[in-house]
Amino acid sequence: MPPRRLIAHLDLDAFYASVELLRHPSLRGEPVVIGGRSAAPAVDPDGQPRWRRLRDYAGRGVITTATYPARALGLHSGMGLMKAGALAPDAILLPADFDTYRRVSREFKAAVLTVVPAFEDRGIDEIYLDLTDHPGAQADQGRATALALKAAVQASTGLTCSIAVAPNKLLAKIGSDLDKPDGLTLLSVDDVPTRIWPLPARRVNGIGPKAAARLESLGIHTIGELATVDPLRLVEHFGPSTGRWMHEAAHGRDDRPLVIHREPKSISRETTFAHDLHAVRDRDALGGILTRLCEQLEADLARKRVRARTIGIKVRYADFRIVTRDLSLEVPVGDAARIRLAAGRCLRRVDLGPRLRLLGVRASALAPVDGAGATLVGQGVEGPGAAAPPDDGRQPELPLFEG
């Protein structure tokens, strides 16, 4: 008889906010939100920080994450900061520091690998692990291993995490959120009726706001109610694939394997402006933003040891229309200057008359870099100093996008 399947989902608790609390321990227990383009806190003459409050914020930023005291006030990720300020004007607003968050993420994942040999990476603050064959895990449903993982993460980073061990990824994902923060949850198929069915249907990973609203319009509010629905009714309203999947998910069934190694298909950087910008009147500001995005993309490519054959841009206008353009290159690139040149050529094919709300740069068709720093392309090798393709002779670049 094969061993029972033991899949763990590990999720860092309020990750960005928790990292900030490590840097500012005096804020523990306070309602704190991370987000927007707020500046670093000012400092009093005696060296004490003067924290910025939500009531002082004006703009279109959104909450990236919030501490648990802030969540108790109704604040949550994705909420507009202006709306949050109306709910909790005295909550503290801190700027995001993504370079630090990425560094801590790498530290937490390195700590995990001291306990288990591999994991499926699901983002900056969460992973899946297969504990089925891990020594001792079958004897206690993975409890000791989960405790060892929590201890390793906290020793390395100072952060707490929540872990659930379940028969599959779907239940592990739901379970890791049941006992936050610093939770350890063990679930079996027998626990589905008591622990999973009472939850809202939207707690199933894959049922988003639109699908949840459609389910509610059908009188289906909980996972348990979803489990009782005739699968044919779900197929009628959601289509064959989604309908059958919803029925299986509601019963806690999921046979997806872990994807231990996944090559990135693309890497992108983008930013939403605090206020709309114009390509001519705000060309200096936009030029600096474009340069910064390309520099960040260069660092991302270097960290993953890849270069890009295709560079693309994304523009969102003030009316929320989105336009993308891509340029395929003869030689893969990885440095900011060549990325910026290719991005500028893409931008020539975009209407830059309307005001802009967002700008993004994307690298795709990624090629690995060998140990000597050369890009492996088919059977040939391109050195790190290979030139970008020549200009195509189209209209001159706008001053905004000059190097």
C-alpha positions in Angstrom: 0.0 0.0 0.0 1.5 3.4 -1.0 2.2 5.9 1.8 -0.5 8.6 2.2 0.3 11.8 0.4 1.5 14.7 2.7 1.7 18.1 1.0 2.6 21.2 3.0 1.9 24.8 2.2 4.2 27.3 4.0 3.1 30.9 4.0 5.0 33.8 5.8 2.7 35.8 8.0 1.9 39.3 6.7 5.3 39.2 5.0 6.1 42.8 4.0 4.6 44.2 7.2 6.5 41.6 9.4 9.8 42.6 7.8 9.1 46.2 8.6 8.3 45.3 12.2 11.7 43.7 12.5 13.2 47.0 11.5 10.8 49.1 13.6 10.0 46.9 16.7 8.3 49.9 18.4 5.4 49.5 15.9 4.5 46.0 17.1 0.8 45.9 18.1 0.1 49.0 16.0 -2.1 49.1 12.9 0.5 49.5 10.1 0.0 49.3 6.4 2.6 49.1 3.6 1.9 50.7 0.3 1.7 53.7 -2.0 4.7 55.9 -2.7 5.0 57.3 0.7 8.4 58.6 1.7 10.5 57.2 4.5 9.5 58.5 7.9 10.9 61.8 9.0 13.1 61.9 12.1 12.7 64.2 15.1 15.7 66.1 16.5 16.1 63.4 19.1 16.4 60.7 16.4 12.9 59.3 16.9 10.9 58.6 13.7 7.8 60.6 13.0 5.4 58.1 11.5 3.2 59.1 8.6 -0.5 58.4 9.2 -3.1 57.3 6.7 -5.1 60.5 7.2 -2.1 62.4 5.6 -2.1 60.4 2.4 -3.5 61.7 -0.9 -3.2 59.7 -4.1 -4.3 56.5 -5.8 -2.0 54.0 -4.0 -3.3 50.8 -2.6 -2.3 48.7 0.4 0.3 46.0 -0.3 -0.2 44.4 3.0 -1.2 45.2 6.5 -0.4 44.1 10.1 -2.9 42.0 11.9 -4.0 44.9 14.1 -4.7 46.9 10.9 -6.6 44.0 9.5 -8.8 44.0 12.6 -9.8 47.5 11.6 -11.0 46.3 8.2 -7.8 47.2 6.2 -6.6 44.6 3.7 -4.3 44.3 0.7 -5.6 45.8 -2.5 -7.7 48.4 -0.7 -7.2 52.0 -1.8 -5.2 54.0 0.7 -7.7 56.9 0.6 -10.5 54.5 1.5 -8.3 52.9 4.2 -7.6 56.4 5.6 -11.4 56.9 6.0 -11.6 53.7 8.0 -8.5 54.1 10.1 -7.0 57.6 9.9 -4.5 57.0 12.6 -3.0 53.8 11.1 0.7 54.1 10.2 1.7 54.2 6.6 5.2 52.8 5.6 6.7 52.7 2.1 7.4 49.3 0.5 11.1 48.2 0.3 11.0 45.4 -2.3 14.8 45.0 -2.4 14.8 44.1 1.3 11.7 41.8 0.9 13.4 39.9 -2.0 16.5 39.5 0.1 14.6 38.1 3.1 12.6 35.8 0.8 15.9 34.3 -0.4 17.0 33.8 3.2 13.7 32.1 4.2 13.9 29.7 1.2 17.5 28.9 1.9 16.5 28.1 5.5 13.7 25.7 4.3 16.3 23.8 2.3 18.2 23.0 5.5 15.2 20.9 6.5 13.9 19.5 3.1 15.7 19.0 -0.2 13.3 20.8 -2.5 10.1 22.8 -2.8 7.7 24.3 -5.3 8.2 28.1 -5.3 4.9 30.0 -5.4 6.2 33.5 -4.9 8.0 35.8 -2.6 6.4 34.5 0.6 4.9 31.0 0.0 6.0 27.5 -1.1 4.7 24.0 -1.3 6.6 21.0 0.0 6.1 17.2 -0.5 6.6 15.5 2.8 5.3 12.1 1.8 8.7 10.4 1.9 10.4 12.7 4.4 11.8 10.7 7.3 9.3 10.3 10.1 6.6 12.3 8.4 4.2 9.4 8.0 4.3 8.7 11.7 3.0 12.1 12.8 1.4 13.5 9.6 4.4 15.8 9.1 4.0 17.6 12.4 7.7 17.4 13.5 8.9 18.4 10.1 6.6 21.4 10.0 7.8 22.5 13.4 11.4 22.1 12.2 10.6 24.3 9.2 9.0 27.0 11.3 12.0 27.0 13.6 14.5 27.2 10.7 12.6 30.1 9.1 12.4 32.0 12.4 16.0 31.4 13.3 17.2 32.6 9.8 14.8 35.6 9.3 13.1 36.4 12.6 9.8 35.9 10.9 6.9 33.5 11.7 5.1 31.4 9.1 1.9 29.3 9.0 2.1 25.8 7.7 -0.7 23.3 6.8 0.0 19.6 5.9 -2.8 18.0 3.9 -3.4 15.3 1.3 -3.1 17.8 -1.6 -2.1 21.3 -2.6 -5.7 22.6 -2.5 -6.4 21.6 1.1 -2.9 22.7 2.2 -3.4 26.1 0.7 -6.7 26.6 2.5 -5.4 25.1 5.7 -2.4 27.4 6.0 -4.8 30.3 6.5 -6.9 28.7 9.1 -4.7 29.3 12.2 -2.8 32.4 11.3 -0.5 33.8 12.5 2.2 31.3 13.4 -0.2 28.4 12.8 0.4 24.7 12.3 -2.6 22.9 10.8 -2.9 19.2 10.0 -5.8 18.2 7.7 -7.1 14.9 6.4 -9.9 14.1 4.0 -12.1 13.3 7.1 -11.7 17.0 8.2 -13.2 18.4 5.0 -16.9 18.4 6.3 -16.0 20.1 9.6 -13.2 22.4 8.7 -13.5 23.2 5.0 -17.2 23.1 4.2 -18.2 26.0 6.5 -15.8 28.4 4.8 -16.8 30.8 2.1 -16.6 29.4 -1.5 -14.0 32.2 -2.3 -11.5 30.5 0.0 -10.9 27.9 -2.7 -7.8 29.0 -4.5 -9.0 29.6 -8.1 -12.5 31.0 -7.2 -12.0 34.7 -7.7 -14.3 37.6 -6.9 -16.3 37.3 -10.2 -16.8 33.5 -9.8 -17.7 33.9 -6.1 -20.3 36.6 -7.0 -21.8 34.3 -9.7 -22.0 31.5 -7.1 -23.7 33.8 -4.6 -26.2 34.7 -7.3 -27.0 31.0 -7.5 -27.5 30.8 -3.7 -24.1 29.1 -3.2 -22.1 30.8 -0.4 -20.0 28.2 1.3 -17.7 25.4 0.1 -20.2 22.9 1.7 -23.1 24.3 -0.3 -20.9 24.1 -3.4 -20.2 20.5 -2.6 -24.0 19.6 -2.7 -24.6 21.2 -6.1 -25.2 18.9 -9.0 -22.1 19.0 -11.2 -24.2 19.4 -14.3 -25.6 22.7 -12.9 -22.0 24.0 -12.3 -21.1 22.9 -15.9 -24.2 24.8 -17.2 -23.1 28.0 -15.5 -19.3 27.8 -15.6 -18.5 25.5 -18.5 -17.3 21.9 -18.6 -13.7 22.4 -17.3 -14.4 24.9 -14.5 -17.7 23.3 -13.5 -16.2 19.9 -13.0 -13.2 21.4 -11.2 -15.4 23.3 -8.8 -17.2 20.1 -7.8 -13.9 18.3 -7.2 -12.4 21.2 -5.3 -15.5 21.5 -3.0 -14.9 17.8 -2.0 -11.2 18.5 -1.3 -10.0 16.5 -4.2 -6.8 17.6 -6.1 -4.2 15.4 -7.7 -1.9 18.2 -9.0 1.8 17.3 -8.6 4.4 19.7 -7.1 6.4 21.6 -9.7 9.8 21.6 -8.1 11.6 23.5 -10.8 10.0 26.0 -13.1 11.9 28.0 -15.7 10.5 31.6 -15.8 8.8 32.4 -19.1 9.1 36.1 -18.6 10.2 38.7 -16.0 8.6 42.1 -15.8 8.7 45.3 -13.8 6.0 48.0 -13.8 4.9 50.9 -11.8 1.6 52.9 -11.4 2.1 56.6 -11.1 0.8 58.6 -8.1 -0.8 60.9 -10.7 -1.1 60.7 -14.5 1.9 61.7 -16.5 2.3 63.0 -20.1 5.0 61.9 -22.4 6.1 65.4 -23.3 5.3 67.6 -20.3 6.6 65.0 -17.9 9.3 63.5 -20.1 12.1 63.9 -17.5 10.1 62.1 -14.8 9.0 59.4 -17.2 12.6 59.0 -18.5 13.8 58.4 -15.0 11.1 55.9 -14.3 11.9 54.0 -17.5 15.6 53.9 -16.6 14.8 52.6 -13.1 12.5 49.8 -14.4 15.2 48.7 -16.9 17.9 48.7 -14.1 15.6 46.6 -11.9 15.0 44.2 -14.8 18.7 43.9 -15.3 19.2 42.9 -11.7 16.3 40.3 -12.0 17.8 38.8 -15.1 21.3 38.6 -13.5 19.9 36.9 -10.4 18.1 34.3 -12.4 21.2 33.9 -14.7 19.2 34.5 -17.9 19.1 37.0 -20.8 16.1 38.0 -22.9 15.5 37.6 -26.7 12.4 39.7 -26.5 11.8 43.0 -24.7 8.3 44.5 -24.3 6.5 47.4 -22.8 3.1 47.9 -21.2 1.3 51.2 -21.0 -1.9 51.9 -19.2 -3.6 55.1 -20.1 -5.6 57.4 -17.8 -8.8 55.8 -19.1 -7.4 52.3 -18.1 -6.9 51.2 -21.7 -3.8 48.9 -21.8 -1.4 48.7 -24.8 1.6 46.3 -25.1 4.3 46.1 -27.7 7.2 43.6 -28.1 10.5 43.6 -30.0 12.4 40.4 -30.8 16.1 40.8 -30.8 18.8 38.9 -32.8 21.0 38.7 -29.7 19.8 38.1 -26.1 20.3 41.1 -23.8 20.7 41.5 -20.1 22.1 45.0 -19.4 19.9 48.0 -18.6 21.2 50.1 -21.5 20.2 47.6 -24.1 16.9 46.8 -22.4 16.1 50.5 -22.4 17.0 50.9 -26.0 14.7 48.0 -27.0 11.9 49.4 -24.7 12.3 52.8 -26.4 11.9 51.3 -29.8 8.7 49.5 -28.6 7.4 52.8 -27.2 7.7 54.5 -30.7 4.8 52.2 -31.7 2.5 53.5 -29.0 0.3 56.5 -29.0 1.9 58.8 -26.4 -0.6 61.6 -26.8 -3.0 60.6 -23.9 -1.9 60.8 -20.3 -0.3 57.7 -18.8 -1.2 55.9 -15.6 1.3 53.0 -15.7 4.5 52.0 -17.4 6.0 48.5 -17.5 9.0 46.7 -19.1 9.0 43.0 -19.8 11.8 40.5 -20.7 10.8 37.2 -22.3 12.1 34.4 -24.5 14.7 33.9 -21.8 18.0 32.1 -22.5 20.3 30.8 -19.7 23.7 32.1 -19.0 26.6 29.7 -18.5 29.2 29.9 -15.8 31.5 32.1 -17.8 28.8 34.7 -18.3 28.0 33.8 -21.9 24.4 33.2 -23.2 23.7 29.8 -24.5 21.7 30.2 -27.8 20.9 27.0 -29.7 24.3 25.5 -30.6 26.2 28.8 -30.4 27.4 31.0 -27.6 27.0 34.8 -27.4 29.4 36.7 -25.2 28.3 39.1 -22.6 29.4 42.1 -24.6 27.4 41.3 -27.7 25.8 44.4 -29.2 22.1 45.1 -29.5 20.7 45.0 -33.0 21.0 48.1 -35.1 18.2 50.7 -35.1 15.5 50.0 -37.7 15.4 53.5 -39.2 11.9 54.4 -37.9 10.9 57.8 -36.6 13.5 59.3 -34.2 13.1 58.5 -30.5 11.2 61.0 -28.4 13.4 62.9 -26.0 11.6 61.1 -23.1 13.2 57.9 -24.1 16.7 59.0 -24.9 19.5 57.1 -23.1 
